[in-house]
Amino acid sequence: MAVPMIFMFYFVYPQALQVAGSSFILFSGILGLALYMYHKFPFKEVILAVAALLGLLFIFYTSGWVNSMDDPYTFGYIRSQIAWFFSAYLVIFLIFWVHKTPSFNLILVYIALAIGLQAVITFGMNINESIHDFFFSLQMQAEYTEEIMEEGGRQRLMGYGIAFFGAGAISGIGLIVISYLLMRMKLTNKSFLGLAALYAFTFYIGLFMARTTVIGAAIGFAIIGILYIWDNRSEKKQARAFFISSIFLMAGGYTLAMFYFPSFSDWAFELFINFTKTGKFQTRSSDGLDEMFLIPKDLHTLFFGTGRMVFFGTDVGYSRLLFWVGVPGTLAFFVYQMFIIKLSYTKDWAVNIMPIAIFVYTLALNIKGWIDLNFILYIFFFYFLFYKYYIYYPKLYRALSLERRS
């Protein structure tokens, strides 16, 4: 499992490893594309996905062309999407190469472990200087990196390979994935306790990096509730056991968090502190959100944006998209994700909840800041292609052959 685990880790956290002056994702994307070409372009669905991506990129570039704007961020975003897409092919290929017939749950375990591993490294970096220096030397280096990490480190944990808003977003993915696994994966007592402990650890480290982790926890609980009520195949006993054990695990995690990071506690737990005092889930940053929902006032910007992704006086993802690529680009951004999800659909509605949950999570996160989680959708997309063509179809053909012989 070591090789696919390493690739999955740096797929999720590409900034954590610098390769020839660029992030890991560019390197793995080139490898993935070369591998896909070597395999003679096996999946017809990839043509549809790439065509949709090119359509998205055309709309984005149109915004820049109309505004006579050559925005380096647009080019960087496009390059990253292509790199992540073919990197996902590489990661899924490696998992199938090692496990032969991996289940969807196993893919989710890899994701959960990658995010949990980052939490462990982040914890180590913040309590041991030698560990910090070693992993910091592996990261993408920029002029502002060390300065920002020093400044941010006075208020919150600074993660390995990612910090601030994005760190909370990815930690939330870990909580969503673990919530699903607790409902859909039959676990031994030892595995159950390990997964529950991983949930608590990911939650607290994620929370101390960025409070948006709470959004992932909320969506995870929603998944548990939906599967508990409507899915006959869900492990309902594990759900009940999780809620009971989580009380002790969360209490223990809180104690450890307060012991190691007492100076961050007021900031990290502001949401919960305010709830106990006022009965409202709010923070100082969330109080100002309504003022940051900005909409372009002129029709040109509304339809074509400005062609630039910069700070327009707002962190809200929807507003920044509107100012960047206008209404058509904003709609295309989300429609593209929906199309990738549609290509990943299976006959098991409960499995389909996972990509849908990531999409809903993206919608929620963009209320607070600009982010996309397409890279996780690409992992799901390629897993189901591998499963369909290398597991399901061969089984179906064998069954038909046996039926004809009989």
NORQUIDA-V481904 format. One record per residue. N is the residue number from 0. RES is the residue in one letter. PSI is psi in radians with two decimals (* if undefined). Layout:
BEGIN
N_RES_PSI ; N_RES_PSI
END
This chain:
BEGIN
0_M_-0.18 ; 1_A_-0.80 ; 2_V_-0.94 ; 3_P_-0.51 ; 4_M_-0.74 ; 5_I_-0.77 ; 6_F_-0.67 ; 7_M_-0.72 ; 8_F_-0.88 ; 9_Y_-0.25 ; 10_F_-0.76 ; 11_V_-0.62 ; 12_Y_1.16 ; 13_P_-0.47 ; 14_Q_-0.20 ; 15_A_-0.18 ; 16_L_2.07 ; 17_Q_2.22 ; 18_V_1.96 ; 19_A_0.72 ; 20_G_-0.06 ; 21_S_2.98 ; 22_S_2.86 ; 23_F_-0.54 ; 24_I_-0.57 ; 25_L_-0.75 ; 26_F_-0.86 ; 27_S_-0.52 ; 28_G_-0.72 ; 29_I_-0.74 ; 30_L_-0.75 ; 31_G_-0.74 ; 32_L_-0.76 ; 33_A_-0.70 ; 34_L_-0.71 ; 35_Y_-0.69 ; 36_M_-0.70 ; 37_Y_-0.61 ; 38_H_0.09 ; 39_K_0.75 ; 40_F_1.16 ; 41_P_-0.45 ; 42_F_2.17 ; 43_K_-0.50 ; 44_E_-0.46 ; 45_V_-0.59 ; 46_I_-0.75 ; 47_L_-0.76 ; 48_A_-0.76 ; 49_V_-0.68 ; 50_A_-0.73 ; 51_A_-0.71 ; 52_L_-0.74 ; 53_L_-0.64 ; 54_G_-0.73 ; 55_L_-0.79 ; 56_L_-0.60 ; 57_F_-0.76 ; 58_I_-0.72 ; 59_F_-0.77 ; 60_Y_-0.56 ; 61_T_-0.69 ; 62_S_-0.78 ; 63_G_-0.69 ; 64_W_-0.79 ; 65_V_-0.62 ; 66_N_0.12 ; 67_S_0.78 ; 68_M_2.18 ; 69_D_1.58 ; 70_D_2.06 ; 71_P_-0.45 ; 72_Y_-0.69 ; 73_T_-0.80 ; 74_F_-0.74 ; 75_G_-0.68 ; 76_Y_-0.79 ; 77_I_-0.79 ; 78_R_-0.72 ; 79_S_-0.70 ; 80_Q_-0.78 ; 81_I_-0.75 ; 82_A_-0.77 ; 83_W_-0.64 ; 84_F_-0.90 ; 85_F_-0.38 ; 86_S_-0.65 ; 87_A_-0.68 ; 88_Y_-0.76 ; 89_L_-0.80 ; 90_V_-0.80 ; 91_I_-0.67 ; 92_F_-0.77 ; 93_L_-0.69 ; 94_I_-0.76 ; 95_F_-0.60 ; 96_W_-0.67 ; 97_V_-0.77 ; 98_H_-0.17 ; 99_K_-1.08 ; 100_T_1.12 ; 101_P_2.56 ; 102_S_2.89 ; 103_F_-0.65 ; 104_N_-0.64 ; 105_L_-0.67 ; 106_I_-0.75 ; 107_L_-0.59 ; 108_V_-0.75 ; 109_Y_-0.77 ; 110_I_-0.80 ; 111_A_-0.73 ; 112_L_-0.66 ; 113_A_-0.78 ; 114_I_-0.67 ; 115_G_-0.66 ; 116_L_-0.70 ; 117_Q_-0.65 ; 118_A_-0.70 ; 119_V_-0.80 ; 120_I_-0.74 ; 121_T_-0.76 ; 122_F_-0.81 ; 123_G_-0.71 ; 124_M_-0.53 ; 125_N_-0.09 ; 126_I_-0.13 ; 127_N_2.13 ; 128_E_-0.64 ; 129_S_-0.75 ; 130_I_-0.71 ; 131_H_-0.86 ; 132_D_-0.66 ; 133_F_-0.91 ; 134_F_-0.52 ; 135_F_-0.58 ; 136_S_-0.37 ; 137_L_-0.36 ; 138_Q_2.84 ; 139_M_2.27 ; 140_Q_2.38 ; 141_A_2.85 ; 142_E_-0.60 ; 143_Y_-0.10 ; 144_T_-0.95 ; 145_E_-0.68 ; 146_E_-0.78 ; 147_I_-0.69 ; 148_M_-0.66 ; 149_E_-0.78 ; 150_E_-0.82 ; 151_G_-0.53 ; 152_G_-0.21 ; 153_R_-0.29 ; 154_Q_-0.53 ; 155_R_2.97 ; 156_L_2.44 ; 157_M_2.00 ; 158_G_2.85 ; 159_Y_1.96 ; 160_G_-0.16 ; 161_I_2.68 ; 162_A_3.04 ; 163_F_-2.42 ; 164_F_-0.79 ; 165_G_-0.58 ; 166_A_-0.73 ; 167_G_-0.65 ; 168_A_-0.79 ; 169_I_-0.64 ; 170_S_-0.67 ; 171_G_-0.62 ; 172_I_-0.75 ; 173_G_-0.72 ; 174_L_-0.67 ; 175_I_-0.80 ; 176_V_-0.81 ; 177_I_-0.67 ; 178_S_-0.76 ; 179_Y_-0.78 ; 180_L_-0.66 ; 181_L_-0.43 ; 182_M_-0.47 ; 183_R_0.04 ; 184_M_2.05 ; 185_K_2.09 ; 186_L_2.58 ; 187_T_2.90 ; 188_N_-0.71 ; 189_K_-0.78 ; 190_S_-0.66 ; 191_F_-0.83 ; 192_L_-0.67 ; 193_G_-0.74 ; 194_L_-0.68 ; 195_A_-0.69 ; 196_A_-0.68 ; 197_L_-0.67 ; 198_Y_-0.89 ; 199_A_-0.73 ; 200_F_-0.77 ; 201_T_-0.69 ; 202_F_-0.87 ; 203_Y_-0.75 ; 204_I_-0.73 ; 205_G_-0.75 ; 206_L_-0.67 ; 207_F_-0.20 ; 208_M_-0.79 ; 209_A_2.37 ; 210_R_-0.14 ; 211_T_-0.21 ; 212_T_-0.56 ; 213_V_-0.58 ; 214_I_-0.72 ; 215_G_-0.70 ; 216_A_-0.71 ; 217_A_-0.76 ; 218_I_-0.63 ; 219_G_-0.76 ; 220_F_-0.61 ; 221_A_-0.71 ; 222_I_-0.78 ; 223_I_-0.77 ; 224_G_-0.77 ; 225_I_-0.83 ; 226_L_-0.61 ; 227_Y_-0.69 ; 228_I_-0.74 ; 229_W_-0.20 ; 230_D_2.01 ; 231_N_-0.32 ; 232_R_-0.02 ; 233_S_2.67 ; 234_E_1.47 ; 235_K_-0.57 ; 236_K_-0.68 ; 237_Q_-0.62 ; 238_A_-0.80 ; 239_R_-0.72 ; 240_A_-0.63 ; 241_F_-0.77 ; 242_F_-0.61 ; 243_I_-0.86 ; 244_S_-0.52 ; 245_S_-0.47 ; 246_I_-0.80 ; 247_F_-0.70 ; 248_L_-0.72 ; 249_M_-0.65 ; 250_A_-0.76 ; 251_G_-0.71 ; 252_G_-0.68 ; 253_Y_-0.72 ; 254_T_-0.80 ; 255_L_-0.70 ; 256_A_-0.74 ; 257_M_-0.51 ; 258_F_-0.78 ; 259_Y_-0.58 ; 260_F_0.97 ; 261_P_-0.52 ; 262_S_-0.31 ; 263_F_-0.11 ; 264_S_-0.77 ; 265_D_-0.72 ; 266_W_-0.83 ; 267_A_-0.68 ; 268_F_0.31 ; 269_E_-0.69 ; 270_L_-0.80 ; 271_F_-0.62 ; 272_I_-0.79 ; 273_N_-0.60 ; 274_F_-0.72 ; 275_T_-0.49 ; 276_K_-0.70 ; 277_T_-0.23 ; 278_G_0.17 ; 279_K_2.40 ; 280_F_1.75 ; 281_Q_2.71 ; 282_T_3.02 ; 283_R_-0.66 ; 284_S_-0.62 ; 285_S_-0.47 ; 286_D_-0.51 ; 287_G_0.08 ; 288_L_-0.71 ; 289_D_-0.51 ; 290_E_-0.23 ; 291_M_-0.01 ; 292_F_1.55 ; 293_L_2.46 ; 294_I_2.32 ; 295_P_2.42 ; 296_K_-0.36 ; 297_D_2.57 ; 298_L_-0.63 ; 299_H_-0.86 ; 300_T_-0.64 ; 301_L_-0.67 ; 302_F_-0.58 ; 303_F_-0.10 ; 304_G_-2.83 ; 305_T_-0.14 ; 306_G_0.11 ; 307_R_2.40 ; 308_M_1.59 ; 309_V_3.09 ; 310_F_2.03 ; 311_F_0.55 ; 312_G_0.25 ; 313_T_2.53 ; 314_D_-0.24 ; 315_V_2.21 ; 316_G_-0.73 ; 317_Y_-0.75 ; 318_S_-0.71 ; 319_R_-0.61 ; 320_L_-0.76 ; 321_L_-0.75 ; 322_F_-0.46 ; 323_W_-0.98 ; 324_V_0.16 ; 325_G_-3.06 ; 326_V_-0.82 ; 327_P_-0.75 ; 328_G_-0.68 ; 329_T_-0.79 ; 330_L_-0.73 ; 331_A_-0.63 ; 332_F_-0.79 ; 333_F_-0.60 ; 334_V_-0.65 ; 335_Y_-0.75 ; 336_Q_-0.71 ; 337_M_-0.63 ; 338_F_-0.74 ; 339_I_-0.69 ; 340_I_-0.74 ; 341_K_-0.70 ; 342_L_-0.31 ; 343_S_0.01 ; 344_Y_2.53 ; 345_T_3.12 ; 346_K_-0.19 ; 347_D_1.85 ; 348_W_-0.54 ; 349_A_-0.64 ; 350_V_-0.68 ; 351_N_-0.32 ; 352_I_-0.60 ; 353_M_-0.96 ; 354_P_-0.60 ; 355_I_-0.70 ; 356_A_-0.69 ; 357_I_-0.67 ; 358_F_-0.82 ; 359_V_-0.70 ; 360_Y_-0.72 ; 361_T_-0.76 ; 362_L_-0.74 ; 363_A_-0.75 ; 364_L_-0.59 ; 365_N_-0.10 ; 366_I_-0.55 ; 367_K_-0.70 ; 368_G_3.02 ; 369_W_2.18 ; 370_I_2.64 ; 371_D_2.62 ; 372_L_0.60 ; 373_N_-0.54 ; 374_F_-0.59 ; 375_I_-0.68 ; 376_L_-0.61 ; 377_Y_-0.65 ; 378_I_-0.83 ; 379_F_-0.78 ; 380_F_-0.89 ; 381_F_-0.54 ; 382_Y_-0.83 ; 383_F_-0.48 ; 384_L_-0.82 ; 385_F_-0.77 ; 386_Y_-0.79 ; 387_K_-0.81 ; 388_Y_-0.45 ; 389_Y_-0.21 ; 390_I_-1.01 ; 391_Y_-0.93 ; 392_Y_-0.79 ; 393_P_-0.71 ; 394_K_-0.73 ; 395_L_-0.76 ; 396_Y_-0.69 ; 397_R_-0.73 ; 398_A_-0.70 ; 399_L_-0.66 ; 400_S_-0.76 ; 401_L_-0.67 ; 402_E_-0.69 ; 403_R_-0.66 ; 404_R_-0.63 ; 405_S_*
END
